[in-house]
Amino acid sequence: MTVIKQKGISSERYAKNVRKYINGKRALARGGWNLANGKYWFSEMTMTRKMFHHDRSARAGAKNITMLHQILAFLPEECSCNGGKMTPDACMAYAEQWLAKHYPHQQVIVALHEESDKAGKRYAVHMAINRTDLLTGKRCETGGRRGKYERAAWVREMDEAWNLTQLEKGKKNSKIRDRQPRDTEKEIIGRGEYSYKNNLRELIHLAINEGHPKNMEQFKKLLASWGVDIFIKNNRVYATDLDIKEAGNPKCTFNLTRLDGRFAVKQLEAAFEKNMLEAERALPYEKRCEIYIQRLKKAYSAWVEQAKASKGVAYNSFPKFIAPKCDEDLLEDPAVRDELLARRGYAREIRNRYAGAVPDAGDDRVRAAGRAHGGNVDISPQVDRAVDRGDYARGDTPR
């Protein structure tokens, strides 16, 4: 789950520190909201507050909160610096949606940073939100204790829309932050001494980023040539430093996920797929179309087997067919487009026939059949036999 933090800015010192941090050279990206010139955002916000008499507190003796300093800190596993899908552009887009929904009439400056601590790296968006509401001319509420829970609810809603991990009560927010080099190892590296664990990390990074393996077998073969044995046990990937093993050190085998969170199975598979797609993009257009159609058929056949095993499952819980990602230029090819539309059409037909209680507002018979069979719709024998024969998997419609 994305973490939202907020602190009111009331002192000049805090305001200057926020300005310095947002304007600093280390920012990966910046953006403005309701600002004429993002370069002079601090002066512009100051002028706006003076115009609406918000440069002084509303009550005598009270602190005057001029701006809100908000931070959207993304889960390390989901940041692209750790192999996740949240790239810097995605993080900025997330922040813009946040502002458009909750602070549409405020002046805001946004800066994205890659933050590091003892536990590792992640992306965080820092926002300085001017309290003056340009539409009403009033100060926006800081929220207090109630606002804290409200903002957390807003984040949960956005994370769900972005398909990001939701925080579970009683569990750690991030596992990856426990998978970075330990303090002892950092001290060894800091002294410039040899660390075989760090050497292993660097070899694996080099294999992924420079060797461009397209599958696990290529990954194993490449690292074997560098003296590292990769093997899978209990659905976990392990690496053995053969040089250290030959030297007689028994502590030479490591779970890659614990060695570095970026080496988790899902991250490795994502890296292999990325390398494969990049290699395919270098091929002639006709060959790329042929490869995509083959991948589409393979994914569809696998889904058909899953659908057969899910017969009678409630419609909303029935597995959906998700076609492999297709580059936009490939959609211009009639064969690719027709094959994609056909597979999606067959998948809808199978889902409607096999799933329980198909929600069709215009067909009372479907709902009645669902109630009569305990929530399951009768499955057409024709479709049943067609799927068993594999007709749908081959792309044929049932007769």
C-alpha positions as CSV (number, residue, x, y, z in Angstrom):
1,M,0.0,0.0,0.0
2,T,1.2,3.5,-0.8
3,V,2.0,5.4,2.4
4,I,0.6,9.0,2.8
5,K,2.2,11.4,5.3
6,Q,1.3,15.0,6.0
7,K,2.7,17.8,8.1
8,G,1.6,21.4,8.4
9,I,4.2,24.0,7.5
10,S,4.0,26.9,9.9
11,S,7.6,28.0,10.5
12,E,9.8,29.8,7.9
13,R,12.6,27.4,8.6
14,Y,10.5,24.4,7.7
15,A,9.1,26.2,4.6
16,K,12.7,26.9,3.4
17,N,13.8,23.3,3.9
18,V,10.8,22.0,1.9
19,R,11.6,24.5,-0.9
20,K,15.2,23.5,-0.9
21,Y,14.3,19.8,-1.0
22,I,11.8,20.2,-3.8
23,N,14.0,22.4,-5.9
24,G,17.1,20.3,-5.3
25,K,19.1,18.6,-8.1
26,R,18.3,15.1,-6.9
27,A,14.6,15.3,-7.9
28,L,13.9,12.8,-10.7
29,A,10.8,14.8,-11.9
30,R,8.8,17.9,-11.0
31,G,5.3,19.2,-11.7
32,G,3.0,22.1,-10.9
33,W,-0.7,22.4,-10.2
34,N,-2.5,25.8,-10.6
35,L,0.8,27.6,-10.9
36,A,1.7,30.2,-13.6
37,N,5.4,29.4,-13.3
38,G,6.7,26.3,-11.5
39,K,10.2,27.8,-11.2
40,Y,8.9,30.5,-8.9
41,W,6.3,28.5,-7.1
42,F,7.3,29.6,-3.6
43,S,6.9,33.3,-4.4
44,E,3.7,32.7,-6.2
45,M,2.1,30.9,-3.3
46,T,3.3,33.6,-0.9
47,M,1.6,36.3,-3.1
48,T,-1.6,34.2,-3.2
49,R,-1.7,33.9,0.6
50,K,-1.2,37.7,1.0
51,M,-4.0,38.4,-1.5
52,F,-6.5,36.3,0.5
53,H,-5.0,37.5,3.9
54,H,-3.8,34.0,4.7
55,D,-0.3,35.2,5.5
56,R,-1.4,35.5,9.1
57,S,-3.3,33.2,11.4
58,A,-7.1,33.2,11.6
59,R,-7.0,33.6,15.4
60,A,-4.7,35.7,17.5
61,G,-1.9,33.6,19.2
62,A,-2.5,30.6,17.0
63,K,0.0,29.1,14.6
64,N,-0.5,29.9,10.9
65,I,-0.2,26.8,8.8
66,T,0.6,28.2,5.4
67,M,1.2,25.0,3.4
68,L,0.7,21.3,3.7
69,H,3.7,19.0,3.1
70,Q,2.4,15.7,1.8
71,I,4.4,12.7,0.9
72,L,3.2,9.7,-1.2
73,A,5.7,6.9,-0.5
74,F,5.3,3.9,-2.8
75,L,5.9,0.3,-1.7
76,P,9.5,-0.7,-2.6
77,E,8.4,-3.9,-4.3
78,E,6.2,-1.9,-6.7
79,C,8.9,0.7,-7.6
80,S,10.8,0.2,-10.9
81,C,14.1,0.7,-9.1
82,N,13.4,-2.7,-7.5
83,G,11.8,-4.3,-10.6
84,G,8.2,-3.2,-10.0
85,K,5.8,-1.5,-12.3
86,M,5.7,2.0,-10.8
87,T,8.1,4.0,-13.0
88,P,8.9,7.6,-12.2
89,D,6.3,8.6,-14.8
90,A,3.7,6.4,-13.2
91,C,4.4,7.8,-9.8
92,M,3.9,11.3,-11.1
93,A,0.7,10.3,-12.8
94,Y,-0.6,8.8,-9.5
95,A,0.2,12.1,-7.7
96,E,-1.6,14.1,-10.4
97,Q,-4.7,12.0,-10.0
98,W,-4.5,12.5,-6.2
99,L,-4.4,16.2,-6.6
100,A,-7.1,16.4,-9.3
101,K,-9.5,14.5,-7.0
102,H,-8.7,15.9,-3.6
103,Y,-6.9,19.3,-4.1
104,P,-8.3,20.6,-7.5
105,H,-8.3,24.3,-6.5
106,Q,-5.0,24.4,-4.5
107,Q,-1.6,25.6,-5.8
108,V,0.7,22.6,-5.6
109,I,4.4,21.9,-6.4
110,V,5.3,18.2,-6.9
111,A,8.8,16.6,-6.9
112,L,9.7,12.9,-7.2
113,H,12.7,11.5,-5.4
114,E,14.4,8.1,-5.2
115,E,14.9,7.8,-1.4
116,S,17.4,5.4,0.2
117,D,17.9,4.3,3.8
118,K,19.4,1.4,5.6
119,A,16.6,-0.8,4.3
120,G,16.9,0.0,0.6
121,K,15.3,2.2,-2.1
122,R,11.9,3.4,-3.1
123,Y,10.1,6.3,-4.9
124,A,8.4,9.1,-3.0
125,V,6.5,12.1,-4.2
126,H,6.8,15.3,-2.1
127,M,4.1,17.9,-2.5
128,A,3.9,21.4,-1.1
129,I,0.1,22.3,-1.1
130,N,-0.8,26.0,-0.6
131,R,-3.7,26.2,1.8
132,T,-5.6,28.9,-0.1
133,D,-8.5,27.5,-2.1
134,L,-8.5,29.5,-5.3
135,L,-12.2,28.8,-5.9
136,T,-13.7,29.7,-2.5
137,G,-10.9,32.0,-1.2
138,K,-10.9,30.0,2.1
139,R,-8.2,27.9,3.8
140,C,-8.4,24.2,3.1
141,E,-8.8,22.0,6.1
142,T,-5.7,20.3,7.5
143,G,-7.9,17.4,8.7
144,G,-6.5,16.7,12.2
145,R,-6.8,13.2,13.5
146,R,-9.9,12.5,11.4
147,G,-8.1,13.7,8.3
148,K,-5.4,11.1,8.8
149,Y,-7.9,8.3,8.5
150,E,-9.6,10.0,5.6
151,R,-6.4,10.3,3.6
152,A,-5.6,6.6,4.3
153,A,-9.0,5.7,2.9
154,W,-8.3,7.9,-0.2
155,V,-5.0,6.1,-0.8
156,R,-6.6,2.6,-0.4
157,E,-9.2,3.6,-3.1
158,M,-6.5,4.8,-5.5
159,D,-4.3,1.8,-4.9
160,E,-7.2,-0.4,-5.8
161,A,-7.8,1.5,-9.0
162,W,-4.1,1.2,-9.8
163,N,-4.0,-2.5,-8.9
164,L,-1.3,-1.9,-6.2
165,T,-0.8,-4.1,-3.1
166,Q,-3.1,-3.3,-0.2
167,L,-1.6,-3.2,3.3
168,E,-2.8,-6.1,5.5
169,K,-3.3,-5.5,9.2
170,G,-0.7,-7.0,11.4
171,K,1.7,-7.6,8.5
172,K,4.8,-5.7,7.4
173,N,4.2,-3.2,4.7
174,S,7.3,-4.3,2.8
175,K,9.3,-7.4,2.6
176,I,11.9,-6.1,0.2
177,R,13.3,-3.7,2.9
178,D,14.4,-6.8,4.8
179,R,16.3,-8.2,1.8
180,Q,19.0,-5.6,1.3
181,P,22.7,-6.0,2.5
182,R,22.9,-6.3,6.3
183,D,25.0,-3.8,8.4
184,T,27.9,-6.2,8.7
185,E,28.1,-6.7,5.0
186,K,27.8,-2.9,4.4
187,E,30.7,-2.3,6.7
188,I,32.8,-4.8,4.7
189,I,31.9,-3.1,1.4
190,G,32.5,0.3,3.0
191,R,36.0,-0.7,3.9
192,G,36.6,-1.7,0.3
193,E,37.1,-5.4,1.2
194,Y,35.8,-8.3,-0.8
195,S,32.2,-9.5,0.0
196,Y,31.3,-12.7,-1.8
197,K,27.6,-12.0,-1.2
198,N,27.8,-8.6,-2.8
199,N,29.9,-10.1,-5.6
200,L,27.1,-12.6,-6.2
201,R,24.5,-9.8,-6.3
202,E,26.6,-7.9,-8.9
203,L,27.0,-11.0,-11.1
204,I,23.2,-11.6,-11.1
205,H,22.5,-8.0,-11.9
206,L,25.0,-8.2,-14.7
207,A,23.4,-11.3,-16.0
208,I,19.9,-9.8,-16.0
209,N,20.8,-6.3,-17.4
210,E,23.7,-7.1,-19.7
211,G,23.3,-10.8,-20.6
212,H,19.6,-10.2,-21.5
213,P,18.4,-13.8,-20.7
214,K,15.0,-14.6,-22.1
215,N,14.1,-17.5,-19.8
216,M,15.4,-19.3,-16.7
217,E,17.5,-21.8,-18.7
218,Q,19.5,-19.0,-20.4
219,F,19.8,-17.3,-17.0
220,K,21.3,-20.5,-15.5
221,K,23.6,-21.2,-18.4
222,L,25.0,-17.6,-18.3
223,L,25.7,-17.7,-14.6
224,A,27.2,-21.2,-14.8
225,S,29.8,-19.8,-17.1
226,W,30.7,-17.3,-14.4
227,G,31.0,-19.9,-11.6
228,V,27.5,-19.6,-10.2
229,D,25.1,-22.5,-10.0
230,I,21.4,-21.6,-10.1
231,F,18.8,-24.2,-9.1
232,I,15.1,-24.2,-8.1
233,K,13.8,-25.9,-5.0
234,N,10.3,-25.7,-3.5
235,N,9.4,-23.0,-6.0
236,R,12.4,-20.8,-4.8
237,V,15.5,-19.9,-6.8
238,Y,18.9,-20.4,-5.1
239,A,22.4,-19.5,-6.2
240,T,25.6,-21.2,-5.1
241,D,29.0,-19.5,-5.5
242,L,31.1,-22.4,-6.7
243,D,34.4,-20.7,-6.0
244,I,33.5,-20.1,-2.4
245,K,32.2,-23.7,-2.2
246,E,35.5,-25.1,-3.5
247,A,37.4,-23.0,-0.9
248,G,35.5,-25.0,1.8
249,N,33.1,-22.3,2.9
250,P,29.7,-24.1,3.6
251,K,27.8,-20.7,3.6
252,C,27.9,-20.4,-0.2
253,T,24.2,-21.0,-1.2
254,F,21.6,-18.3,-0.9
255,N,17.9,-17.8,-1.6
256,L,17.9,-15.1,-4.3
257,T,14.8,-13.5,-2.8
258,R,16.6,-13.0,0.5
259,L,19.8,-12.0,-1.2
260,D,17.9,-9.1,-2.9
261,G,14.2,-8.5,-3.4
262,R,14.8,-7.7,-7.0
263,F,15.7,-11.3,-7.6
264,A,12.3,-12.7,-6.5
265,V,10.7,-15.2,-8.9
266,K,8.2,-12.7,-10.2
267,Q,10.8,-10.0,-10.8
268,L,13.0,-12.5,-12.6
269,E,10.2,-13.6,-14.9
270,A,9.3,-10.0,-15.6
271,A,12.9,-9.3,-16.5
272,F,13.0,-12.3,-18.8
273,E,9.7,-11.2,-20.5
274,K,11.1,-7.7,-21.0
275,N,14.3,-9.0,-22.6
276,M,12.2,-11.3,-24.9
277,L,10.0,-8.5,-26.0
278,E,13.0,-6.2,-26.7
279,A,14.6,-8.9,-28.8
280,E,11.3,-9.5,-30.7
281,R,11.1,-5.8,-31.5
282,A,14.3,-6.0,-33.4
283,L,12.8,-8.7,-35.7
284,P,11.0,-8.0,-39.0
285,Y,7.4,-7.0,-38.7
286,E,5.9,-10.2,-40.2
287,K,7.9,-12.3,-37.8
288,R,6.8,-10.3,-34.8
289,C,3.1,-10.8,-35.9
290,E,3.7,-14.5,-36.2
291,I,5.3,-14.8,-32.8
292,Y,2.5,-12.8,-31.1
293,I,-0.2,-15.0,-32.7
294,Q,1.6,-18.1,-31.4
295,R,1.9,-16.6,-27.9
296,L,-1.8,-15.7,-28.0
297,K,-2.8,-19.2,-28.9
298,K,-0.7,-20.7,-26.2
299,A,-2.1,-18.3,-23.6
300,Y,-5.6,-19.1,-24.8
301,S,-5.1,-22.9,-24.6
302,A,-3.8,-22.5,-21.0
303,W,-6.9,-20.5,-20.1
304,V,-9.2,-23.1,-21.6
305,E,-7.8,-25.7,-19.2
306,Q,-8.3,-23.3,-16.3
307,A,-11.9,-22.6,-17.4
308,K,-12.6,-26.3,-17.6
309,A,-11.4,-26.7,-14.0
310,S,-13.5,-23.8,-12.9
311,K,-16.8,-25.0,-14.2
312,G,-19.7,-23.8,-12.0
313,V,-17.7,-21.1,-10.3
314,A,-19.7,-17.8,-9.7
315,Y,-19.5,-15.5,-12.7
316,N,-17.7,-12.7,-11.0
317,S,-15.1,-15.1,-9.6
318,F,-14.7,-17.1,-12.9
319,P,-11.2,-16.6,-14.3
320,K,-11.0,-14.1,-17.2
321,F,-9.0,-14.6,-20.3
322,I,-6.2,-12.0,-20.4
323,A,-4.5,-11.8,-23.8
324,P,-0.7,-11.2,-23.9
325,K,0.3,-7.6,-24.2
326,C,0.4,-6.5,-27.8
327,D,2.4,-3.6,-29.3
328,E,0.1,-1.0,-30.9
329,D,1.8,-1.4,-34.3
330,L,1.0,-5.1,-34.4
331,L,-2.7,-4.3,-34.1
332,E,-2.5,-2.8,-37.5
333,D,-2.0,-6.3,-39.0
334,P,-5.4,-7.9,-40.0
335,A,-4.3,-11.4,-39.0
336,V,-3.3,-10.3,-35.4
337,R,-6.4,-8.2,-35.0
338,D,-8.7,-10.9,-36.2
339,E,-7.1,-13.6,-34.1
340,L,-7.2,-11.4,-31.0
341,L,-10.9,-10.6,-31.5
342,A,-11.7,-14.2,-32.2
343,R,-10.0,-15.5,-29.0
344,R,-11.7,-12.9,-26.9
345,G,-15.1,-13.8,-28.4
346,Y,-14.6,-17.5,-27.8
347,A,-13.5,-16.8,-24.2
348,R,-16.6,-14.8,-23.5
349,E,-18.8,-17.6,-24.8
350,I,-17.0,-20.2,-22.6
351,R,-17.2,-18.0,-19.6
352,N,-21.0,-17.4,-20.1
353,R,-21.6,-21.1,-20.5
354,Y,-19.4,-22.4,-17.8
355,A,-19.7,-19.8,-15.1
356,G,-22.5,-19.9,-12.5
357,A,-25.3,-17.3,-12.6
358,V,-24.4,-15.2,-15.6
359,P,-25.6,-11.6,-14.9
360,D,-27.7,-10.8,-17.9
361,A,-30.4,-8.2,-17.0
362,G,-32.3,-8.9,-20.2
363,D,-32.6,-12.7,-19.7
364,D,-34.9,-13.8,-16.8
365,R,-34.4,-17.4,-17.8
366,V,-30.7,-17.2,-17.0
367,R,-31.4,-15.9,-13.5
368,A,-34.2,-18.4,-13.0
369,A,-31.9,-21.3,-14.1
370,G,-29.2,-20.0,-11.7
371,R,-31.6,-20.1,-8.8
372,A,-33.0,-23.5,-9.7
373,H,-29.5,-25.0,-9.8
374,G,-28.3,-23.4,-6.6
375,G,-26.6,-20.5,-8.4
376,N,-25.3,-22.5,-11.4
377,V,-26.5,-22.1,-14.9
378,D,-27.0,-25.3,-17.0
379,I,-24.0,-25.8,-19.2
380,S,-24.7,-26.5,-22.8
381,P,-23.7,-30.1,-23.7
382,Q,-22.5,-28.8,-27.1
383,V,-20.1,-26.4,-25.5
384,D,-19.0,-28.9,-22.9
385,R,-18.1,-31.4,-25.6
386,A,-16.4,-28.8,-27.7
387,V,-14.2,-27.7,-24.9
388,D,-13.3,-31.3,-24.0
389,R,-12.4,-31.9,-27.6
390,G,-10.2,-28.8,-27.6
391,D,-12.2,-27.1,-30.4
392,Y,-12.1,-23.7,-28.7
393,A,-8.4,-24.1,-28.0
394,R,-7.9,-24.6,-31.8
395,G,-10.1,-21.6,-32.6
396,D,-13.1,-23.5,-33.9
397,T,-16.6,-22.6,-33.0
398,P,-18.7,-25.4,-31.6
399,R,-21.2,-26.9,-34.1
